[in-house]
């Protein structure tokens, strides 16, 4: 059995890199029944063009589906479009949720932007442990520093449309010639030029996962009381709160509110917005109360596809009808 890494998924075809050649593969039918999710960046075992099994991942991001990352590189524009700190905090918190190291790249340094932003960025984000780089893909400024941060790693780029992700990759390796588009003058927004996830080798040691974008990042998949864990500067004060489920909004005895002057205003505003999104999730699971049935079971240390409850009931009904028919035939 051979092993390789998924570098692209298109329709029902999975393109696997085994280190020497790239193979076009299909997925084994039992994996479909088990609803196993194969992600770009994931390692698999395959034979004769068929993926037989999935090797456990070290990490992953659910949307877009990418796995086995060394770091998340968040690309923001200093101008055109204007720097959006709320969106930046979304991406940072998402990487924090999946426990993946973060690099912040601020692009389009060649444009006329407020230089006070640099001090603000340093004050807010440097102490969070994020590596920070300033670039201009157009004038090739900071590209060497950016390339050094990618060296020897598999990185996924995220950021709003039009911030220059594809332009940065082209600046490192012009031979890739990735498609780029200008930001609309009317909406100040870009358009996605990437249509699917794909691993791109930008040099001998570094690889980028090019994605269609991290659209609609919303924290409607965690509980409100867990949102503060995505903000280091907030979570470090949570132990001193009077209540274990404190949301740090207006509660009595809140240690976070007692230290609110030590937390950046834009970061706290982002926290409050994410809490509201998490409340939607809490309400959803509160009224659903429905346990999702597993699509597989383990028998003799092997994953076996399970028949759904609906199909099992249908089989039982068919069996009952046959038994009753046999009984009636005997009576006659």
N, C-alpha and C positions, 0 to 999 in steps of 0.2 A: 504494500500500500504506500502510495506517495503522499507527501505533505507539501502544502503551499499556502500562500496568503492571497485572499481575495483582494484584487486591486480595482475591480470595477464590476458593477451589476447593471445589466441592461435587459429589460423585459424578464424573461425566465432563464436568461443565460448568466452564468457566473464565471468571471475571468480570473484564473488562478495563476499566480507567479510562483514557480517552484525553484526560483533562483537561477535558472538557466533559460527556460522558455516560458511562454505564457500559453495556458490551455483554456479552451472554451468548454465549460462543464455545465451539466444539468444537476439538479438536486435529487437525491434518492427519495422515492415516493414516501417512505416511512417517516422521513424528516418533515415532509409536508404535513402528514397526519399528526405528528407530534407538535406541529406549529413551531418548530425550531427556527429561530430568527438568525439568518446569516447576514453579517454586516461587512461592509468594506473595511479592510484592515484585519478581519478575523482570519485565523489559521484553520485549515481544514485538512482532512484526509480524503483522498480521491483515488479512483481507479477506473481506467478505461473511459475517461470523460464523465464519470459520475461521482458526485460528492457523497461519501459514505458517512462521515461523522464530523463533528465540530470540536476543535480543540478548545479547552477552557480559556477565556479571555482574561487579561490582567485588568482591563477596565473597558468601559464603553460609554457612549452617549446615545440615548434613545432616538432623538430627532435632531439632526439627520442621523441615520444609523451608521456610526463609525466605531471602531474598536481598536484596542491595543495602541493607545496614544501615549506619547511622552510628554506632550504639552499642548495647551490651547493657546493660540496666538490671536488676540483680539485686536483687530485693526479698526482704528477710528480716524476720521478726517478732522483736522484742525479747522478746516473751512471747506465749504461746498461739498457736502452739507455741513452745517455747524455741528460742533462737538455736542453730542447728546449724552450727558452723564447718567441719566436714568437707564438708557439702553446699555451703556457701558457696564453699569452695576448689575444689570440682568445677566450679561455674559459672564462676568466675574463670579456671580453667585451660582450660576449654572455649573461652571467649572469646579467651584467649591463643593457643590452637591455631589459631583461625580469624583471628587478628590483627585483632580488632575492639575498639575502646576500651570501657572498662567504667565504669559508674556503680553505686555501692552505695547502696541505699535501705533504711534500717532503720525499719520501720513499727511502729505500735502503741505509740508513745512515751507515750500516755496511761495505759497499764497500769503496775502496780507491777513495775519491773524493776531489776536490779542496776546502779546507776549507774557502778560500776567498769568495766562493760563498755565504756563510751564510751572510756575511756583505753586499754583493751586493743585495741579496734577501730582507734583512731588509731595506736597503736604498730605494729600488724601491717600494716595495709592502706594507710595514707596514703602511705608511701614507695614503694609499688608503682605510684603514679601514678593510683590510682582516685579519682574524685570521690565524696565521701560526703555524704549528706543524711539527716536524721532527720525522720520525719513521723508524724502521727497523722491518718489519714483520718477517723476518728470525730469528732475535735475540730477538724479542719481546721488542724492545726499543721504548719508546714513545707511546706505545699502550694504556696505561691508560689515557694519555692526549688526545689522539685521540678519545677514547671512550667517554670521558667527553664532548668533543665538539659535539658529536652526541646525547647526552643524551636528551630524551624527544622530539626529532625532527624527521621529515621525511626528509631525505637527499638523493640527487642523486649524485652518484659518476661519475666523468668524467675524462678522461685522456687518453693518448695514450696507445696502446696495449703494454703489457709487463711491465708496471710501478708498478704492484703489487696490483691492486684494490681488486681482489678476495682474495689474500693472506692476505691483511689487515683485511678483513671481517672474514676470517678463524681464524686469530690471536685473534680477539675479542670473537668469538664463534666457537671453533673447531668442534662442532657438526654439523654445517652447511655443512662443507666439500665441499666448492665450487671448481669447476675444475680450475686448474691453469696450465700454460705452461711456459716453459723457453723462454728467449729471444734468437733468432737465432744469433749464433756467426758470421755468414756471413753477414746478413743484419742489425744486431743490432736492430731488431724490433720484437715485440711480435705478437702473433696471438690471435684473439678474442676467448674467451672461453664461453662467454655468448651469447645465441642465441635469446633471447627475453626479453622485459622489464618485471620485476616482483618485487613486494614489498616483501622484506625479513625482518622479525622481528629478529633483532640480540640480543635483550634482552627484558625485560618487557616494557621498555619505548621508545626504539629507533628502528627506521626502516630505511632501506636502499632501494632505488630503484635501483636494478641491471639492467643495460642496455647493449645492444650489443656495445655501444660506440657512441660518438658524432662525427661520421665520416664526413669528408668533410664540416666542419664548414667554411662557406664562407659568407662574408657580401655583398651578391648580392641581398639583399631585402630591403635596405635602400638607401636614397639619399646621395651623397657625402658630402653635407653641414651639415648632421646630424651625421656623424661619430665621430666628436670631442666630442659629448655628451657622448660617451662611454669611454672617457678618462678624468677623473676629473682634472688631472694636466694640460690638454690642454684647456678644456672647461672653466676653471676659468679665462682665459685670453681673451676669444673670444669677450666679450662685448667691449673691447678696440680696436677692429679691425676697420679699415676705412670702409670696405665693409661688409654688413650683410651676404653675401654668401661667405665670405672668406674661402678658403680651407687650409690656413696656409702653403702654399708650397713655393711660390715666389712672392706673391702679395705685392704691395706697401701699407704701413701703416698697416701691420699685427702685431698685438700686441703679438701674439703667437711667431712669429719669433724674435720679440724684446726681448722675455724672454726665448728663446730656451735653454739657459744655465741652466735653472731651471727644464728642462724636461729631463728625462733619454733618452739616445740615442736609446736604444733598444725599448723603448716604442714609441718613435717618428717614428722609422722605421716601427714598426707594424702599427701605425696610417696611414702612407703613403701607405702601402700595402692594408689596408682595404679600403682606399679611391679609389684606382684603381679598386678594386672589386665592389665598390658601383657605379662607373662610368659605369660599364657594365649594371647594373640595370637601371640607368638613360637612357642609350641609348635604352634599351629594351622597356621601357614604352613610350619613346618618339615616337617610330615608330609603336608600336602596336596600341595605341589609341583605344583600344577595351574595352568597359565596360562589366564586367562580370555580367551576369544575376543572380539575387538571386534565390536560390532554394526553398525559402519558403516566405510566406507572412503572415501578422498578420490580422486575422479576428475575431472580438469580443474577443480580448485579447488572442487568441489561435494561435499557429503556425500551418499553413496549408501548405502542400506541394504544390508547384506550378508546373504546366505542362510546360515543356520547350517550348521555342519559336518555335523550329522545330516541336514539336508534335502539338502545337496549330495551326501552319500553315497547317500541314497535316490534322487536323480535319476540318479546314475551307475549304480546297480544297474538302474534301469528302462531306461536307455539300453543297457546291456550285454545285458539280456534281449531287447530289440528287435533288436539286431544278431545275436545268436545265432539268433533266430527267423527273421530274413531269410536267414541262411546255410543253416539247415536246410531252409527252403522252396526255396531254389535247388538244394540237393542232391537233393531229392525230384523 
